[in-house]
Amino acid sequence: MIENTLTKAVRVVDEVEKILKDVEGYDAKLDTKTSKGISKIKKTLKSLSSIAQKEKEKRKEVEHERDEVQKEIKKEIHKREEVEKRELFVKSVLGKDTIEIQKLQHQIKISSNNINEAMLYLKGSFIEKEKNPPFKTLKDIVATVMLESEKIKKITSIVTSANFDLYSKRIKEDIVFFIVEYVKSFKDSFVKTKIVREDIKFKMSFSPLEVQIVLDNLYSNIDKMKGKGATLIFEKKSSTELVIKFLDDGKRISNDDTSEIFKFGFTTTKNGSGMGLYNVKQIIKSMNSTIKFIQNKEEKGFMVTLKK
């Protein structure tokens, strides 16, 4: 309705301008009565022209308001989509169908088989022959068992998302979104965490299960060091490189121990196994990425550099 009115008003402006040009210069040759009539017509046409111009301005205002409303609608749609993503993310695996449960069982079977094979190798090669295994062999076997056991433990409490098939070995998605949503979903289980630049997007291939194991171990390390809070900082160095700083306020360690922190069996706590951070480094390494421990006057924690 408004659009039709404005269109007609613009057409009137064009017609008015054309008529005024046609009658310009002819009124002096006409008789007085006709000349007065033409004069009235010109005034009327000028008035119509003014009205049409105002209608054009109103049309611009209406279009501007319409554009602003559309922007707001798009923002609300985006917000709603984000809320829906978060709601889907925290749904329990209990609500998944039989196909997803089969995938879950398959992953547990794989991890169980890996543990069984490691134990059979240890038994057949050393225990039955009453030989002492080399330290490196024993270390590798224990590391395998610990990592696969942790995967099984993680699977029992796994969460899922419509966009993330957490049962698949690897997916290609926004890892920043995944990490942020995981931390927020388990905020009651973790220390209070401040997240910096969570709007960064970095799509890469990763295993959701392994990323969760990394995060769980890093948070567990904070608990062991009596920390009360953490800061998670994302920094995109380039289109192929993302730096994640995982800082905390827990107790500091001796500078002599900083180079040993990722070594197999190394621990600074009485009840530590020395396996958590070792597994973390192995997982990060398998992602063709790096992790290092940082401790200086300003900050303490870990810096992970992810590369596509």
LUMMAR-462834 format. One line per field, with one value per residue (C-alpha): residue number from 1; residue in one letter; x, y, z. Coordinates in steps of 0.05 Angstrom, whole numbers, plus 5000, padded with zeros to 4 digits. Each point is the difference from the previous one (the first is absolute). Layout:
N
k <- c(NUM ...) .
r <- c(a ...) .
px <- c(X ...) .
py <- c(Y ...) .
pz <- c(Z ...) .
This chain:
308
k <- c(1 2 3 4 5 6 7 8 9 10 11 12 13 14 15 16 17 18 19 20 21 22 23 24 25 26 27 28 29 30 31 32 33 34 35 36 37 38 39 40 41 42 43 44 45 46 47 48 49 50 51 52 53 54 55 56 57 58 59 60 61 62 63 64 65 66 67 68 69 70 71 72 73 74 75 76 77 78 79 80 81 82 83 84 85 86 87 88 89 90 91 92 93 94 95 96 97 98 99 100 101 102 103 104 105 106 107 108 109 110 111 112 113 114 115 116 117 118 119 120 121 122 123 124 125 126 127 128 129 130 131 132 133 134 135 136 137 138 139 140 141 142 143 144 145 146 147 148 149 150 151 152 153 154 155 156 157 158 159 160 161 162 163 164 165 166 167 168 169 170 171 172 173 174 175 176 177 178 179 180 181 182 183 184 185 186 187 188 189 190 191 192 193 194 195 196 197 198 199 200 201 202 203 204 205 206 207 208 209 210 211 212 213 214 215 216 217 218 219 220 221 222 223 224 225 226 227 228 229 230 231 232 233 234 235 236 237 238 239 240 241 242 243 244 245 246 247 248 249 250 251 252 253 254 255 256 257 258 259 260 261 262 263 264 265 266 267 268 269 270 271 272 273 274 275 276 277 278 279 280 281 282 283 284 285 286 287 288 289 290 291 292 293 294 295 296 297 298 299 300 301 302 303 304 305 306 307 308) .
r <- c(m i e n t l t k a v r v v d e v e k i l k d v e g y d a k l d t k t s k g i s k i k k t l k s l s s i a q k e k e k r k e v e h e r d e v q k e i k k e i h k r e e v e k r e l f v k s v l g k d t i e i q k l q h q i k i s s n n i n e a m l y l k g s f i e k e k n p p f k t l k d i v a t v m l e s e k i k k i t s i v t s a n f d l y s k r i k e d i v f f i v e y v k s f k d s f v k t k i v r e d i k f k m s f s p l e v q i v l d n l y s n i d k m k g k g a t l i f e k k s s t e l v i k f l d d g k r i s n d d t s e i f k f g f t t t k n g s g m g l y n v k q i i k s m n s t i k f i q n k e e k g f m v t l k k) .
px <- c(5000 5055 5044 4945 4987 5073 5008 4942 5029 5066 4964 4962 5066 5026 4935 4999 5071 4984 4936 5035 5054 4946 4961 5062 5004 4930 4957 5020 4968 4934 4940 4991 4948 5040 5064 4968 4976 5069 5029 4952 5018 5075 4988 4960 5054 5055 4959 4993 5075 5014 4954 5033 5069 4978 4972 5068 5034 4949 5014 5074 4984 4954 5052 5053 4954 4985 5074 5012 4943 5028 5068 4968 4961 5065 5034 4942 5001 5076 4990 4945 5044 5057 4952 4975 5071 5016 4936 5016 5072 4983 4949 5021 5020 4940 4955 5037 4972 5026 5049 5036 5001 5032 5054 5012 5006 5047 5048 5000 5015 5059 5030 4989 5034 5060 5006 4993 5053 5049 4989 5007 5065 5027 4978 5026 5065 5022 4957 4996 5074 5016 5038 5001 4974 5043 4977 4980 4957 4967 4989 4966 4955 4978 4989 4955 4960 4991 4980 4949 4972 4990 4964 4952 4989 4987 4950 4956 4987 5005 4955 4979 4978 4960 5060 5053 5000 5040 5004 5037 5075 5012 4956 5013 4966 5013 5044 4993 4925 5007 5049 4959 4935 5033 5029 4933 4961 5043 5010 4976 5054 5057 5030 4972 5026 5006 4997 5034 4984 4951 4971 5062 4986 5050 4975 5046 5001 5000 4975 4947 5016 5074 4987 4956 5054 5050 4953 4983 5073 5017 4943 5020 5070 4972 4963 5064 5036 4945 4978 4935 4993 5022 5005 4991 5028 4992 5045 4997 5070 4982 4949 5038 5024 4963 5031 4962 5026 4973 5021 4985 5013 5023 5066 5063 5052 5075 5035 5042 4936 4972 5040 4976 4926 4980 5045 4971 4989 5021 4956 5006 4942 4995 4940 5020 5010 5046 4957 4951 5045 5040 4935 4982 5066 4992 4930 5022 5060 4953 4963 5065 4999 5041 4990 5048 4998 5008 5017 5023 4982 4937 4971 5002 4969 5003 5004 4974 5015 4952 5017 4957) .
py <- c(5000 5049 4977 5013 5070 5019 4973 5042 5061 4992 4993 5065 5036 4977 5021 5068 5015 4982 5043 5061 4996 4995 5062 5042 5061 4991 5037 5070 4985 4979 5044 5024 4949 4941 5029 5003 4929 4977 5037 4964 4934 5016 5016 4936 4960 5031 4982 4929 4999 5021 4946 4948 5020 4992 4932 4981 5021 4960 4941 5004 5003 4940 4960 5019 4978 4936 4985 5012 4954 4946 5007 4992 4939 4968 5013 4968 4940 4993 5004 4947 4954 5007 4984 4939 4976 5006 4964 4944 4996 4985 4945 4933 4940 4964 5034 4974 4944 4929 5019 5050 4949 4950 5050 5011 4926 4993 5053 4965 4934 5031 5029 4935 4960 5048 4989 4924 4997 5040 4953 4937 5026 5014 4931 4961 5036 5011 4972 4928 5001 5031 5056 5073 5045 5060 5064 5032 4940 5001 5074 4994 4944 5039 5063 4962 4969 5067 5037 4947 4995 5075 4997 4948 5041 5062 4964 4983 5073 5026 5056 5010 5054 5001 5028 4957 4924 4987 4926 5007 4996 5069 5057 5065 5056 5064 4977 5067 4992 4928 5017 5060 4961 4941 5045 5036 4935 4974 5066 4969 4947 5046 5060 5068 5015 5067 4992 5053 5008 4942 5029 4977 4946 4946 4940 4940 4924 4972 4944 5028 4944 5016 5075 4985 4956 5058 5050 4952 4988 5074 5015 4941 5029 5066 4962 4964 5066 5030 5050 5038 5031 4994 5045 4972 5046 4988 5035 4987 5011 4984 4961 4936 5013 5009 5013 4981 5022 4961 5039 4989 5028 4934 4988 5011 4946 5002 5028 4936 4959 5040 4960 4934 5015 4960 4940 4932 4987 5069 5032 5055 4976 4941 4968 5016 4944 5039 4979 5057 5052 4946 4978 5072 5011 4935 5020 5071 4970 4953 5062 5026 5055 5020 5014 5033 5020 5074 5030 5072 5061 5015 4932 4925 4943 4969 5026 4955 5017 4965 4994 4978) .
pz <- c(5000 5021 4943 4948 5028 4998 4930 4976 5035 4964 4933 5014 5011 4932 4965 5036 4978 4928 4999 5030 4946 4945 5022 5017 4953 4968 5051 4974 4932 5029 5018 5072 5020 4972 5030 5069 4992 4981 5060 5047 4968 5010 5073 5009 4965 5043 5062 4975 4985 5072 5026 4956 5024 5072 4982 4971 5064 5041 4955 5017 5074 4995 4962 5051 5057 4963 4992 5074 5019 4954 5033 5069 4975 4974 5067 5038 4952 5012 5075 4997 4959 5051 5057 4963 4988 5074 5020 4952 5024 5072 4985 5029 4960 5033 4950 4939 4957 4991 4944 5045 5057 4953 4983 5074 5012 4941 5028 5068 4965 4963 5064 5037 4945 5001 5076 4992 4945 5042 5059 4958 4971 5070 5024 4940 4990 5072 5057 4974 4983 5067 4967 5021 4944 4978 5033 4934 4982 5068 4995 4932 5024 5062 4959 4951 5056 5036 4937 4977 5071 5001 4934 5027 5063 4957 4955 5059 5013 4929 4975 4928 4951 4936 4964 5035 4993 5063 4985 4934 5002 4970 4978 4964 5039 5038 5057 5038 5003 5022 5056 5025 5001 5036 5054 5008 5002 5057 5037 5065 4996 4981 5037 4980 4930 4965 4924 4956 4926 4995 4936 4960 4949 4982 4961 5002 5004 5071 5044 5049 5050 5000 5008 5060 5030 4992 5034 5056 5015 4999 5048 5044 5003 5026 5055 5020 5005 5043 4947 5006 4931 4927 4939 4930 4945 4925 4950 4925 4973 4928 4960 5016 5072 5065 5068 5063 5068 5060 5061 5074 5070 5030 5037 4960 4991 5006 4938 5000 4989 4941 4948 5031 5004 4938 5013 5012 5075 5023 5054 5051 5043 5048 4967 4928 4950 4954 4941 4990 4968 4964 4966 4985 4963 4961 4977 4980 4964 4961 4976 4969 5053 5061 5074 5049 5073 5015 5067 5010 5041 4960 4986 5013 4961 4932 4928 4945 4928 4952 4927 4942) .
